[in-house]
Amino acid sequence: MISATLLDALITFRRERDWEQFHTTRNLSSALCVEAAELLDIFRWSRDSEIANIVEQQKAEVESEIADVAILLMYLCHDLNICVEEAVRKKLEMNREKYPVKTSKGISTKYNRLK
């Protein structure tokens, strides 16, 4: 999912600037939330029908915010020794159990309210 080359480039970039000291788990988690909010802000007050046009007109900004989110997540996973691919696979299995096709197909009801 994440190439070792890209992760190495990010870690080198951070190390060259001596930023590890600022990248505590709390700070990275906080920054991740802020960057996700900045991505969301691009679409604030828009209608669903406008999303494709917004992405087309602001693609560079959307990509930049997505990159910020991905970079921070990669730092966090690296620092906590978490394999994002393995974590996603585990979560997918958990979600398969919580949201069986039979009871959840085509609806957005939370798992604890499925019948």
N, C-alpha and C positions, 0 to 999 in steps of 0.2 A: 504494500500500500504506500508506504513512504520509503523512498530510495535512501540507501545509506549515504550516497554521495550528497544528496540534498541536506540530510541531517548533519553530515560532517561540515558542509559549508556553513550552515547556521551556527553550529557550535564554534567553529573557527571565528566567524564574524563576531560572536558574542565574547569569546575569549580575548580576541585582539583589542577589544574596547574595555575589557575588565568589567563587564556588566553582570557577571555571575553574582556579584555581591548584591545586586538589586533584584535578582530573579529568584526571590523566595517563593515558596509554594503559594503563599497568600497573595503576594504581589502579582505573580503570573495569573493566578485565578481571577483576581480583580481586573487585571488588564484584559483578560480574555472576555470578561463580561462587558467591559467598556467597548472593546472592538466589535463585539457582536451587536451591541446597541448602535454603534456607528453604521454598521451594515443595515440594520433595521431602519435607521433614520432616513436612508435614501428613499425608502418606500412609504414613509409616514404620510398619512392622510391621502394616500392614493387609492384608487379603486382597483379591484382585481383586474379589470379590463385594461388598465393602464400599465400594468407591470411589464409586459413585453416591450412596450415603447420606452419605459424608463430604463430598462436594462440596455436597450439599443442605444439610447442617447447618453447614458452614463456608464457604459460598460467598463471603462478604465477605472472609474471610482469604485464600482461594484467589485471588480477583480482585486483592487488594492485592499479593500476591507476584508474580502475573503482571505487574501494572503495574510493579512495581519492576524486573523483568527487562527489560520492554519499554523503560522509560525509560533504563536504563543502556545498552542496546543502541542506542537512538536517539542518545544522546550520543556513544557510541563511533563509530558510523557517521558522524555529523556531523563529529566532530573529525578523522577519518581520511579524510574526503571519499569515503566509500563509499556507493553507492546500494544499500540493502538489497534492493530489488526486483531490480535487475540482478544482484547477487551470488547471490540465490536462483535466478534463472533460469539462470545459468551453472552453478551446482551441480546443478540439476535435469538439465541436459543431460549433465553428467559422470556423474551417477548413472544416467541412461538407458543410457549406454554400459557402465558397470560392472555394471549389473543388468538385462540384457535380460529381457523378459517370458518368453521361451522357457526360460531357465534359472533364473529366480528367482521365478516366480509361486508364491505360497503357501508359501514357505520363508523362513527368516530367516538363511540361511547368508551369511557375509561374501563379498564379491565375489571375493576371491582363492582361495576354496575352491569356487566354483561350477564345475560341469562342463558 
